[in-house]
Amino acid sequence: MTEHFDVIVVGAGLSGIGAGYNLQTRCPDRSYAILEGRDAIGGTWDLFRYPGIRSDSDMHTLGYNFRPWTQAKAIADGPSIREYVSDTARTYGIDRHIRFGHRVVSAAWSTADACWTVGYRLADGTTHELTCNFLYMCSGYYDYAEGHAPEFAGSDDFRGRIVHPQFWPEDLDYTGKKVVVIGSGATAVTLVPEMARTAAHVTMLQRSPTYVVSRPAQDRFANSLRRALPAKMAYGITRWKNVLMQMFFYRMTRKQPEKAKARLIQMVREQLGPDYDVATHFTPRYNPWDQRLCLVPDADLFDSIKAGSASVETGTIETFTENGIRLSSGKTLDADVIVTATGLKMQLMSGVSFTVDGEPIDPSKTINYKGMMYSDVPNLASCFGYTNASWTLKADLTSMYVCRLLEKMRKRGMRQCTPRIGDEPIEAEPFLTFSSGYVQRALEHLPKQGNRKPWKVNQNYALDVMALRFGSLDDSMEFSNPAEARPKATAA
């Protein structure tokens, strides 16, 4: 007999552990299991092991709303975040619900049975099935199996080592070596100052500049508040302080982009001095928040540049050579190691194959509902964080909303909730408006958003708090499929 759960969560990373907490707290009589394709808790923070990996936002908003971040550093390193997630799972008993090595490959909805049949693959290659009433995808937004790796002319000629940050080799020793890091995003600005500590020299080679902002690694306000108040109260105050500051900053940059751009560039100039060529290397062609801003804690990137242990080159690659890279300008960069920090490959819901009553579902043909569900697809939600704020802010709200839905279905005696567009016209728009390469490469595979609520994605935490925690559950949501007697769910 196929094992059945009220809810199956896919993914045991930051989002999945948060989902487990909310399910057992807000829906304590529901059975749930977390299926994790890998063999460890942590998701992104367990997979990525490159030097210096850290958060690109503060832990008072990247941390869970129910579990205070109490370490002194607000911009935390990867191992600390991984331990925070793992410890949360242990503390609340969520780890007992996790099934490791269960890689979900398919999900088939049956209206007659009001349940999903979830197919998963084990490490030995065998496939098996579980069933659930509600499926919650918390598996992130990128492909764990491969990153974005463009082909570079002459790469086979290079005599050194080429590595991608997503698959950092444990045996790589770059001490005393010349390193070129290709890229200018969050990964590159993290790698460069960290590798520059021991490498002979590190060059960040970028095709075009990115906005880079320095911020203290420690939040003095938070640390002072924690000494004066209970941890949870101090955490809540700091969380909202940071949320409101971020919302204010984002709004101002979008309303006055030229003024914001000038200020951001001036801040870099203040770090690097009047003689540095900020116009070439740190002046982007786009407006702030057309792409995500890159955070550098305690100005570490700028310090490594001023110390001479790192440098920035802006240009295009003509070819790799035996000893490095030749740019289109003719300039050559010597290298013993080349790191291709060229970005992620987006993959919605882990590439799982979905069907509804035997009909295949193409997510790119659907309209996203409240940033988490899909038009005409029943009892399915996915977690997708903010592009302009910490991921967990939206993850927490999404899990709360899923629990509200589950309780509403039970109260009404219904087994199915389905977002329906109805007869009112709706205009489809891109799901994400970012100009970042990894987003543009994936847009055709992503769902669309609508031009009106509740089909329009909010990139605003305050609006989502009102809509998801306190807003109506009936707006464009169809509750159907009256409950029937079925065997009691098996606990995880």
Helices and strands as residue ranges (DSSP letters): E 4-10, H 14-26, E 32-36, H 44-47, H 59-62, H 78-91, G 94-97, E 98-100, E 103-110, E 115-121, E 127-137, G 155-157, E 161-163, G 165-167, E 178-182, H 186-195, E 201-206, E 212-215, H 220-228, H 231-255, H 257-272, H 278-281, E 294-297, H 300-307, E 310-314, E 317-321, E 324-327, E 332-334, E 337-340, G 348-351, E 353-356, E 359-361, G 363-365, E 368-369, E 373-374, E 380-382, H 391-412, E 414-419, E 429-430, H 437-442, G 443-445, E 448-449, H 461-464, I 465-470, E 477-482
